[in-house]
Amino acid sequence: MNAKIVSYLFVLLVHLTYSACSKLPDPGTCGVQVSDRIYGGNITNIDSYPWTAILVFRQTGFDPDLFHCGGSLISDRYVLTAAHCTDGTDENYYIDRIRLGEWDLQTEKDCDSNSACSDPPIDVGIEKIISHEGFNKLTLINDIALIKLNRSVNFTDFISPVCLPLSGNAKNLDTDETVFTAVGWGNTEHRNGSYEYGSRYKLHVKLNGVSLEICDGAYDEDIISSQLCAGAEKGKDTCQGDSGGGLVAPVDGFYYEYGVVSWGYGCGRKGVPGVYTRVTSFLDWIENHLD
């Protein structure tokens, strides 16, 4: 049989399996990474990880926008993030809107060193925020939330959703043996050990999955099955400002989100993995809260 036909039939089978009982977009619409990644560097290509969202905060009496958390677009109306990003906001400090399609926070029009330019990023208002009912702000158990946008967004090369591991190979992935990618604009560490708060550019880092047993041994707190750990290599980690962003991995050619950045001891410490909310533990919760 022609190889292109075999490939088409495989993708069709994945689509049918994925969408049979889901309100979320199919692989091919979600999880598409159109660019090559920059190996040996931390700055992404301008069109990399098009599901990456920024939660734009506002604070009374403070003019500039604040970029304290990230998230992932999972459909044309919903962003997945961490509950601790949405907890504790009030009329004086609140999430004002969601930014999509961003790359360089300091320019209105993003262009890379090769003069490749993206569409302008878009800011979308918020209809409602849905934090997990069992979220514990002390232990950060159930650290997951959904943000419903106040309008649907059109998918482009620079704005499109990540897939969720609802079925098949994606759902059954052995996360202990997986090399993940984390993406965000959070803190970056300099060689002298100091931190710069917030990166100008969208960054990515590869992180190895770590078993719960090893992860639990690195922390005084109990690490439970609804959490996922990755990292533990010096100088490579997610950090403050990356909270709510996605930990992703490719399966059968499409990117799926397996973790939501939650917490950890410091940033990039050898032997100390970062702790993430395990997305596969909350798939029913996510789908049950989509309108």
N, C-alpha and C positions, 0 to 999 in steps of 0.2 A: 504494500500500500504506500502511496506517495507520502513522504515525510511531512509535508505541509498539512495533508489531510489528517494524519495521525495527531499532529500538534493541535489542529483545530478541534478534533473530537475530544482530546484530553481537556482542553480549556473549557469546552462546552460541558463536559461531565462535571468539572469543578464548579462551574457556574450553577448547574442544576442542583448539585449536592448542597452548595452553600446557601442558595436562595430559597430552598423548598419551604422553610418556615421562618425566614428572617426578614426583618424590616430594614436591614442594612444593605448597602450596595454590594454587588458581586465583585470577586476578584477580576481584575481587568479594568473595572471602574475604580476600585480601591486598590491600594498597595502598589501602585505603579511608580517605579523609580526610573525616570527617563535619562538621567545623566550618569556619567561615570563619576565615581567618588575620587577625591584627592587623597591618595595614600601617602603617608609620610608628612601630612599636614593636618591641621584641625579645622580649617575653614572649608565649608562645603562648597560645591558648585552652586551657581545662582538658582538652578532649578531643582536642587536636591531636596528630598523629603517634603513634598508639597503639602503634606497634611499638618505640618508643624504650625501651631497657633501660639499667639502671645496673649495673655490676659493683661489688659491695660487697666491699671488702677488709677484712681484719683484720690487725693487727700485734700480736705478743706484747708485753705490758706497756703496751698503749695501748688504752683502753676504747672510745672512739668508733669508729663505722664510718667507713671511708675511701672516698670516691667519686672514684677517680682515672681511671676509664675508662668508656666507654659501649659500647653495642652495639645490634643491631637484631634483634628477633624475626622469624624467617623461616618458622617453622612452630610447631606446638604443642609441640615438644620442643627446638628449636634456636635459638640466638642466634649471629649473625655479629658478629665483632669483629676487632681487630687482634692479630697474634701478639705484638707487643711489649708488649701489656697482660698477656699470660699468661706471657711469658718471664721467668725470674728469680725467680718466686715459690717459696717454700719453706715449711717448717713455722712459720717466724717471721713471714712476710709472704705472705699467700695470698688468693686469691679465695674468699670464704666462701659467697656466694650471689648470685643475680641478682634485681634488683628490677624489677618491671613495673607499669605503670599509675601511675607517679609523676608529680607535677607540682610540688608545693611540698615541698622537703626538710625544712622546719621544722615541718610540721604532720602530725598523724596522719590527719586528714580534710581533704581538699583542697577548698576553696571559693573561687570568684573574687569579684570586687567586685560582681557581679550576683547573688550568693548561689547561683550554680549550683555544684553539688557533684558530685564524681566518686565512684565506688566506691573503697573503701580500696585502696591499692597492695598488691601481694602480693610476698612474698619466696619464691623457689624455689631449692631446693638443686641442686647440680651432680653429675651422674653422671660425666662425663668432659670433658676439654679436649683438642681436636685442633688443634694448631698446624701450619701448613704445614711440610712436611719440608725445604723449601728456604729457610726463613726465615733471613735474614742480619741479625744484630743490629747490625752495623756500618753496612751500607748500607740496611737496612730494605727490601730486596727481598723479595718474597713475604710481605708483612706482613699476613697474614690468618689467622684461626683460627675454629673452631667450638666452641661450648660446648653440650654436651648436658645438658638439664635432667633432674632425677631423677624428674620426673612430667610428664604432659601438662597444659597449661593450657587453660582454657576461654576462648574469644574473646568479648569484650564491646565496648561502645563505647569503652572505655578501654584495652583490651588486644587487639590483633590484629596479624597479621604484615604486613610490607612485602613487595611482590612482588620477584622477581629477574628481570632482563631476559633470559629464556630464548629468546624467539623474536619474529618479526615486527617491527613498528615499534619496539618497546621495545629489542630487541637491536641494531637497526640505527641507533639514534639517533646523530646527529652531536654528540658531547659538546663539541666546540669551539664550537658554536653554541647551547648549552643554558644556561638559567638554572637553577641548582640551588638546593636548600635544604639547609642543614646544621642539625642540631638537637642540643642537649646542655645540660649544666650546667657547662661549663668556665669558664675564667677570663674575666672581663670587664675591659675597659680603661676607665679614667676619663679625663676630659678633661685632667687634669694629667699623663697618661702613666703613672700607676701602675696596678697590676693588683690586682684582688680575686680571691683564689683560690676558685673555685667559686661559681656562682650559686645563689641560693635557689630560683629558678623555672626551669622548662624554657624555654630560649631557642631562637630560630631566626634565621637570617640567610640572605639570598639572595646567591648567589655565581655570577658568570659563569664558564663554562668557558673554559679557556685552552689553546691548542695546546701540544703537547709541545715544539715548536721554541722558542716563546717562553719556556716554562717552563724548558727546559734552559739557556737563556741567562741566567736569573736565579740559577742555582745552579752551584757549583763541581763538585758531584757530577753524574754522568750521570743524566738522567731517561729511563726506558725505557718501552716500549710497554705494559707491564703496570701502569703507573702513570697516574694521571689528575691534572690540575691544575685548580684553580679559585680565584678570588679576585683578589688583586693590587690591590684597592681599599683605600685607607687606612681603617682603623677597622672593616673587615668581614672576618672570617676565623673559622676554628676555632682553638682554642688548647689549651694544656695542660689536661687534664681532659676534653677532647672526644674524645681518642684512642679509636678503635674504633667511634665512632658513624658513622651513615650519611649519605652525600651522596645526596639523592634528587631525582627530577623526575617530574612527571606525564606519562603517555602514555596517550591514549585514555581518560582519566578515572580512571586508577588510578596510584598512586605506586609507582615502582620505585627500587631502590637501585643506584647506579652507582659509588659510591666508599666506601671505608672510611677514616676519618680516620687518617693515618699520621704525617706530620712536616712541618716547614717551618722557615724562618728567622724566628724571632720570631712575632708575631701582628699581623695587620692592617697590614702594611707596604705602602705603595704600590709597585707594580711587582714584588712578591714573592708569587707564588701559593702556596697551600697544596698539599701533595702528598698524594694519596690512592692507595690500592690500587684498581686498576681491576677492578671486580667481573666484568665480561664476560670477563676473561682467566682467571677461576678458576671458571667455572660447572661445568665437568666435575669439577674437584677437589671443589667443594662437594657436588655430587650423589653423587659416588663415596664420600663420607664420611658420608652420611646412612644410618642403619640402616633 
